[in-house]
Amino acid sequence: MELHLVAAARPNLPKLAALWHALGASALPFRPVLLHTGQHHDAGMFGAHLAGLGLPAPEIALGIGGGSHAELTGRTMMAAEALWRRRRPALVVVPGDVDGSLAAALAARKLGLPVAHLEAGLRCDAPDMPEEINRRAIDAIASLHWAPDEASAARLLAEDHAPDGVRAVGNSMVDTLRRSLPAARGLALPAGLEAGGYGVVTLHRAANVDDPTAFAPLLRGLEEAAALLPLAWPLHPRARARLAAHGLAVPPAVTLLPPLPYLDFLGLLARARLVATDSGGVQEEATALDLPCLTLRPSTERPVTLEAGTSRLVPATALPAAVRQVLAGDWPRARPIPLWDGQAGARMVAHLAQRLG
Protein backbone atom coordinates (compact mmCIF):
# COMPACT_ATOMS: atom_id res chain seq x y z
CA MET A 1 0.00 0.00 0.00
CA GLU A 2 1.26 3.46 -0.88
CA LEU A 3 1.56 6.37 1.53
CA HIS A 4 1.79 9.64 -0.37
CA LEU A 5 4.04 12.16 1.40
CA VAL A 6 3.16 15.60 0.04
CA ALA A 7 6.06 18.04 -0.30
CA ALA A 8 5.03 21.48 -1.50
CA ALA A 9 7.82 23.73 -0.18
CA ARG A 10 11.35 23.52 1.17
CA PRO A 11 10.34 23.50 4.88
CA ASN A 12 8.26 20.38 4.28
CA LEU A 13 11.26 18.27 3.31
CA PRO A 14 13.12 17.90 6.66
CA LYS A 15 9.81 17.03 8.36
CA LEU A 16 8.93 14.37 5.79
CA ALA A 17 12.47 12.99 5.77
CA ALA A 18 12.06 11.79 9.37
CA LEU A 19 8.93 9.83 8.45
CA TRP A 20 10.48 8.54 5.21
CA HIS A 21 13.47 7.04 7.00
CA ALA A 22 11.38 5.67 9.88
CA LEU A 23 9.08 3.91 7.41
CA GLY A 24 12.10 2.46 5.64
CA ALA A 25 13.32 0.98 8.92
CA SER A 26 9.92 -0.46 9.85
CA ALA A 27 8.19 -3.71 8.96
CA LEU A 28 4.92 -2.02 7.99
CA PRO A 29 3.58 -2.99 4.56
CA PHE A 30 3.48 0.61 3.33
CA ARG A 31 5.59 2.10 0.55
CA PRO A 32 6.30 5.83 0.97
CA VAL A 33 5.91 7.84 -2.23
CA LEU A 34 7.23 11.40 -2.36
CA LEU A 35 4.77 13.70 -4.13
CA HIS A 36 5.94 17.18 -5.10
CA THR A 37 3.16 19.70 -5.76
CA GLY A 38 5.51 22.25 -7.33
CA GLN A 39 4.91 25.22 -5.01
CA HIS A 40 8.69 25.54 -4.52
CA HIS A 41 10.09 24.23 -7.76
CA ASP A 42 13.62 25.47 -8.43
CA ALA A 43 16.84 23.82 -7.29
CA GLY A 44 17.63 26.40 -4.62
CA MET A 45 14.27 26.06 -2.91
CA PHE A 46 13.61 22.34 -3.49
CA GLY A 47 15.74 20.02 -5.60
CA ALA A 48 19.10 20.85 -4.04
CA HIS A 49 17.86 19.70 -0.62
CA LEU A 50 16.89 16.13 -1.50
CA ALA A 51 20.29 14.44 -1.55
CA GLY A 52 21.38 15.94 1.77
CA LEU A 53 18.18 14.68 3.39
CA GLY A 54 18.57 11.18 1.97
CA LEU A 55 15.40 11.58 -0.09
CA PRO A 56 14.92 10.40 -3.68
CA ALA A 57 13.65 12.56 -6.51
CA PRO A 58 9.86 12.82 -6.20
CA GLU A 59 8.11 9.86 -7.78
CA ILE A 60 5.14 12.11 -8.55
CA ALA A 61 5.46 15.76 -9.62
CA LEU A 62 2.25 17.76 -10.12
CA GLY A 63 4.12 20.79 -11.46
CA ILE A 64 1.80 23.39 -9.95
CA GLY A 65 3.55 26.63 -8.97
CA GLY A 66 3.00 30.38 -9.06
CA GLY A 67 -0.13 32.49 -8.85
CA SER A 68 -2.13 33.88 -5.97
CA HIS A 69 -3.04 31.86 -2.88
CA ALA A 70 -6.41 30.95 -4.43
CA GLU A 71 -4.97 30.11 -7.86
CA LEU A 72 -2.23 27.89 -6.47
CA THR A 73 -4.60 26.13 -4.08
CA GLY A 74 -7.25 25.55 -6.73
CA ARG A 75 -4.91 24.26 -9.43
CA THR A 76 -3.12 21.99 -6.96
CA MET A 77 -6.47 20.56 -5.80
CA MET A 78 -7.45 19.78 -9.39
CA ALA A 79 -4.14 18.07 -10.18
CA ALA A 80 -4.17 16.06 -6.93
CA GLU A 81 -7.74 14.93 -7.49
CA ALA A 82 -6.94 13.74 -11.02
CA LEU A 83 -3.96 11.78 -9.68
CA TRP A 84 -5.79 10.15 -6.78
CA ARG A 85 -8.74 9.09 -8.91
CA ARG A 86 -6.41 6.78 -10.83
CA ARG A 87 -3.80 6.04 -8.15
CA ARG A 88 -5.38 5.74 -4.73
CA PRO A 89 -3.02 5.66 -1.71
CA ALA A 90 -3.81 4.24 1.72
CA LEU A 91 -2.97 7.58 3.36
CA VAL A 92 -1.97 11.12 2.36
CA VAL A 93 0.51 12.86 4.68
CA VAL A 94 0.60 16.67 4.52
CA PRO A 95 3.19 18.61 6.57
CA GLY A 96 3.09 22.16 7.79
CA ASP A 97 0.90 25.02 6.66
CA VAL A 98 1.67 26.05 3.08
CA ASP A 99 -0.94 26.36 0.32
CA GLY A 100 0.10 23.12 -1.37
CA SER A 101 -0.43 21.17 1.86
CA LEU A 102 -3.94 22.61 2.29
CA ALA A 103 -4.83 21.87 -1.33
CA ALA A 104 -3.67 18.26 -1.06
CA ALA A 105 -5.57 17.76 2.20
CA LEU A 106 -8.80 19.13 0.72
CA ALA A 107 -8.53 17.06 -2.46
CA ALA A 108 -7.77 13.88 -0.53
CA ARG A 109 -10.62 14.22 1.96
CA LYS A 110 -13.16 15.00 -0.76
CA LEU A 111 -12.15 11.69 -2.37
CA GLY A 112 -12.57 9.86 0.93
CA LEU A 113 -8.85 9.38 1.53
CA PRO A 114 -7.52 9.62 5.10
CA VAL A 115 -5.15 12.52 5.76
CA ALA A 116 -2.42 12.77 8.37
CA HIS A 117 -1.30 16.27 9.35
CA LEU A 118 2.36 16.28 10.29
CA GLU A 119 2.96 19.25 12.64
CA ALA A 120 -0.65 19.52 13.77
CA GLY A 121 -2.05 21.78 16.46
CA LEU A 122 0.18 24.83 16.03
CA ARG A 123 -1.57 28.18 16.55
CA CYS A 124 -0.60 31.84 16.81
CA ASP A 125 -2.45 35.07 17.54
CA ALA A 126 -2.67 36.12 13.89
CA PRO A 127 -5.94 34.71 12.49
CA ASP A 128 -5.50 36.50 9.14
CA MET A 129 -2.02 35.09 8.48
CA PRO A 130 -2.22 32.75 5.43
CA GLU A 131 -0.26 30.02 7.23
CA GLU A 132 -2.57 30.20 10.26
CA ILE A 133 -5.63 29.84 8.03
CA ASN A 134 -4.06 26.85 6.32
CA ARG A 135 -3.00 25.00 9.48
CA ARG A 136 -6.41 25.44 11.12
CA ALA A 137 -8.17 24.23 7.97
CA ILE A 138 -5.92 21.16 7.62
CA ASP A 139 -6.45 20.23 11.26
CA ALA A 140 -10.22 20.57 10.79
CA ILE A 141 -10.35 17.87 8.12
CA ALA A 142 -7.39 15.59 8.95
CA SER A 143 -7.90 12.03 10.17
CA LEU A 144 -4.60 11.77 12.05
CA HIS A 145 -2.97 14.65 13.91
CA TRP A 146 0.75 14.39 14.67
CA ALA A 147 1.59 17.19 17.10
CA PRO A 148 5.17 18.33 17.79
CA ASP A 149 4.60 18.74 21.54
CA GLU A 150 2.14 17.97 24.31
CA ALA A 151 0.64 21.46 24.37
CA SER A 152 -0.28 21.24 20.67
CA ALA A 153 -1.84 17.81 21.23
CA ALA A 154 -3.84 19.15 24.17
CA ARG A 155 -5.09 22.01 22.00
CA LEU A 156 -6.33 19.53 19.39
CA LEU A 157 -8.16 17.51 22.03
CA ALA A 158 -9.75 20.71 23.35
CA GLU A 159 -10.97 21.35 19.79
CA ASP A 160 -12.81 18.00 19.97
CA HIS A 161 -10.64 15.98 17.62
CA ALA A 162 -10.90 12.23 18.17
CA PRO A 163 -8.43 11.21 20.91
CA ASP A 164 -7.26 8.09 19.06
CA GLY A 165 -6.29 10.25 16.07
CA VAL A 166 -4.18 12.72 18.06
CA ARG A 167 -0.59 11.94 19.05
CA ALA A 168 2.17 14.11 20.47
CA VAL A 169 4.97 12.54 18.43
CA GLY A 170 7.65 15.18 18.86
CA ASN A 171 9.34 17.41 16.33
CA SER A 172 10.27 15.55 13.16
CA MET A 173 12.58 18.38 12.10
CA VAL A 174 14.70 17.59 15.16
CA ASP A 175 15.00 13.98 13.96
CA THR A 176 16.44 15.22 10.69
CA LEU A 177 18.68 17.79 12.35
CA ARG A 178 20.25 15.18 14.66
CA ARG A 179 20.75 12.79 11.78
CA SER A 180 22.34 15.47 9.57
CA LEU A 181 24.37 17.57 12.00
CA PRO A 182 27.72 15.71 11.81
CA ALA A 183 27.79 15.98 8.02
CA ALA A 184 26.66 19.62 8.12
CA ARG A 185 29.39 20.62 10.57
CA GLY A 186 31.97 19.11 8.25
CA LEU A 187 31.13 21.43 5.36
CA ALA A 188 33.15 24.55 4.66
CA LEU A 189 31.63 27.88 5.68
CA PRO A 190 31.13 30.60 3.05
CA ALA A 191 34.23 32.70 2.45
CA GLY A 192 34.89 35.30 5.11
CA LEU A 193 32.90 33.63 7.90
CA GLU A 194 34.47 32.08 10.98
CA ALA A 195 32.71 29.75 13.43
CA GLY A 196 31.14 31.71 16.28
CA GLY A 197 31.92 35.03 14.64
CA TYR A 198 28.78 35.81 12.65
CA GLY A 199 25.01 35.87 12.79
CA VAL A 200 22.51 34.41 10.33
CA VAL A 201 19.49 36.24 8.92
CA THR A 202 16.43 34.76 7.19
CA LEU A 203 13.35 36.74 6.15
CA HIS A 204 10.48 35.67 3.92
CA ARG A 205 7.08 36.21 5.58
CA ALA A 206 4.62 38.47 3.81
CA ALA A 207 4.07 40.60 6.91
CA ASN A 208 7.79 41.46 6.96
CA VAL A 209 8.79 41.76 3.30
CA ASP A 210 5.66 42.57 1.28
CA ASP A 211 5.01 45.91 2.98
CA PRO A 212 7.89 48.40 2.55
CA THR A 213 6.87 50.18 5.77
CA ALA A 214 7.67 46.95 7.62
CA PHE A 215 10.65 45.85 5.51
CA ALA A 216 12.55 49.16 5.67
CA PRO A 217 12.76 49.24 9.52
CA LEU A 218 13.99 45.65 9.51
CA LEU A 219 16.76 46.60 7.10
CA ARG A 220 17.74 49.53 9.33
CA GLY A 221 17.84 47.17 12.30
CA LEU A 222 20.05 44.76 10.37
CA GLU A 223 22.38 47.61 9.43
CA GLU A 224 22.86 48.53 13.09
CA ALA A 225 23.22 44.88 14.10
CA ALA A 226 25.82 44.25 11.39
CA ALA A 227 28.00 46.96 12.94
CA LEU A 228 28.13 44.75 16.05
CA LEU A 229 28.44 41.32 14.43
CA PRO A 230 28.94 40.25 10.80
CA LEU A 231 25.68 38.96 9.35
CA ALA A 232 25.13 36.37 6.60
CA TRP A 233 21.76 36.38 4.83
CA PRO A 234 20.76 33.48 2.52
CA LEU A 235 18.27 35.52 0.50
CA HIS A 236 14.85 33.97 -0.09
CA PRO A 237 13.47 34.59 -3.63
CA ARG A 238 10.44 36.37 -2.16
CA ALA A 239 12.62 38.77 -0.19
CA ARG A 240 14.85 39.36 -3.21
CA ALA A 241 11.85 40.22 -5.37
CA ARG A 242 10.38 42.57 -2.76
CA LEU A 243 13.69 44.39 -2.31
CA ALA A 244 13.71 45.15 -6.03
CA ALA A 245 10.01 46.05 -6.14
CA HIS A 246 10.26 48.42 -3.17
CA GLY A 247 13.56 49.96 -4.26
CA LEU A 248 15.19 48.92 -0.98
CA ALA A 249 18.86 48.05 -0.53
CA VAL A 250 20.51 45.49 1.70
CA PRO A 251 22.97 47.10 4.12
CA PRO A 252 26.50 46.77 2.65
CA ALA A 253 27.81 45.17 5.86
CA VAL A 254 25.44 42.22 5.43
CA THR A 255 26.84 39.33 3.36
CA LEU A 256 24.23 38.05 0.92
CA LEU A 257 24.17 34.36 0.06
CA PRO A 258 21.98 32.40 -2.36
CA PRO A 259 19.39 29.96 -0.99
CA LEU A 260 21.45 27.14 0.51
CA PRO A 261 20.92 23.36 0.37
CA TYR A 262 19.73 21.85 3.63
CA LEU A 263 23.11 20.60 4.86
CA ASP A 264 24.88 23.84 3.96
CA PHE A 265 22.28 25.94 5.78
CA LEU A 266 22.35 23.67 8.82
CA GLY A 267 26.15 23.91 8.91
CA LEU A 268 25.91 27.70 8.68
CA LEU A 269 23.35 27.83 11.49
CA ALA A 270 25.17 25.37 13.76
CA ARG A 271 28.35 27.48 13.85
CA ALA A 272 26.67 30.91 14.15
CA ARG A 273 26.61 33.18 17.21
CA LEU A 274 22.91 33.95 16.75
CA VAL A 275 20.11 33.94 14.20
CA ALA A 276 17.53 36.63 13.37
CA THR A 277 14.58 35.09 11.55
CA ASP A 278 10.86 35.07 10.82
CA SER A 279 10.89 31.35 9.98
CA GLY A 280 9.10 28.90 12.25
CA GLY A 281 11.38 26.07 11.17
CA VAL A 282 14.51 28.08 11.93
CA GLN A 283 13.10 28.88 15.39
CA GLU A 284 12.87 25.13 16.00
CA GLU A 285 16.32 24.41 14.59
CA ALA A 286 17.86 27.18 16.69
CA THR A 287 16.22 25.79 19.83
CA ALA A 288 17.53 22.30 19.06
CA LEU A 289 21.01 23.78 18.55
CA ASP A 290 20.83 25.96 21.71
CA LEU A 291 21.39 28.98 19.46
CA PRO A 292 20.09 32.44 20.45
CA CYS A 293 17.14 33.15 18.14
CA LEU A 294 15.81 36.68 17.58
CA THR A 295 12.34 35.97 16.19
CA LEU A 296 11.31 38.94 14.05
CA ARG A 297 7.57 38.55 14.54
CA PRO A 298 4.93 39.86 16.97
CA SER A 299 3.76 36.31 17.77
CA THR A 300 4.67 32.72 16.99
CA GLU A 301 2.81 29.45 16.58
CA ARG A 302 5.78 27.80 18.28
CA PRO A 303 5.60 29.19 21.83
CA VAL A 304 7.48 26.12 23.04
CA THR A 305 10.63 27.72 21.57
CA LEU A 306 10.00 30.83 23.70
CA GLU A 307 9.45 28.69 26.78
CA ALA A 308 12.72 26.89 26.11
CA GLY A 309 14.46 30.25 26.54
CA THR A 310 16.64 30.59 23.45
CA SER A 311 14.02 32.27 21.23
CA ARG A 312 12.53 35.71 21.91
CA LEU A 313 10.10 37.88 19.96
CA VAL A 314 12.07 40.93 18.84
CA PRO A 315 10.63 43.96 16.99
CA ALA A 316 12.79 45.57 14.32
CA THR A 317 13.63 48.56 16.49
CA ALA A 318 14.92 46.29 19.28
CA LEU A 319 17.11 44.11 17.05
CA PRO A 320 20.45 45.89 17.77
CA ALA A 321 19.80 45.81 21.51
CA ALA A 322 19.03 42.09 21.38
CA VAL A 323 22.28 41.46 19.49
CA ARG A 324 24.18 43.35 22.20
CA GLN A 325 22.53 41.14 24.84
CA VAL A 326 23.65 37.99 23.08
CA LEU A 327 27.19 39.25 22.62
CA ALA A 328 27.32 40.20 26.30
CA GLY A 329 26.33 36.66 27.27
CA ASP A 330 22.98 37.84 28.63
CA TRP A 331 20.98 35.04 27.00
CA PRO A 332 19.72 31.81 28.59
CA ARG A 333 20.69 28.30 27.59
CA ALA A 334 17.96 26.19 26.03
CA ARG A 335 15.86 24.07 28.34
CA PRO A 336 15.09 20.56 27.01
CA ILE A 337 11.72 20.16 25.30
CA PRO A 338 9.97 16.84 25.96
CA LEU A 339 9.69 14.59 22.87
CA TRP A 340 12.25 16.59 20.91
CA ASP A 341 14.54 13.58 21.11
CA GLY A 342 14.94 12.42 17.51
CA GLN A 343 12.22 9.76 17.77
CA ALA A 344 9.27 11.58 16.14
CA GLY A 345 9.49 9.42 13.01
CA ALA A 346 9.35 6.22 15.07
CA ARG A 347 6.30 7.53 16.98
CA MET A 348 4.49 8.35 13.74
CA VAL A 349 5.17 4.85 12.44
CA ALA A 350 3.92 3.36 15.72
CA HIS A 351 0.70 5.38 15.40
CA LEU A 352 0.28 4.18 11.81
CA ALA A 353 0.76 0.60 12.94
CA GLN A 354 -1.96 1.07 15.51
CA ARG A 355 -4.44 2.84 13.23
CA LEU A 356 -3.80 1.38 9.78
CA GLY A 357 -1.78 -1.78 10.34
Buried (B, 14 or more C-beta within 10 A) or exposed (E): EBBBBBBBBBBBBBBBBBBBBBBEEBEBEBBBBBBBBBBBBEEBBBBBBBEBBEBEEBBBBBEBBEBEEEEBBBBBBBBBBEBBEEEBBBBBBBBBBBBBBBBBBBBBBEBEBBBBBBBBBBBBEBEEBBBBBBBBBBBEBBBBBBBBBBBBBBBBBEBEBEEEBBBBBBBBBBBBBBBBBEEBEEBEBBEEBEEEEBBBBBBBBBBBBBEBEBBBBBBBBBBBBBEBBBBBBBBBBBBBEBBEEBEBEBBEBBBEBEBBBBBBBBBBBBBBBBBBBBBBBBBBBBBBBBBBBBBBBEBBBBBBBBEBBBBBBBEBEBBBEBBBBBBEEEBEEBEEBEBBBBBBBBBBBBBBEEBBE
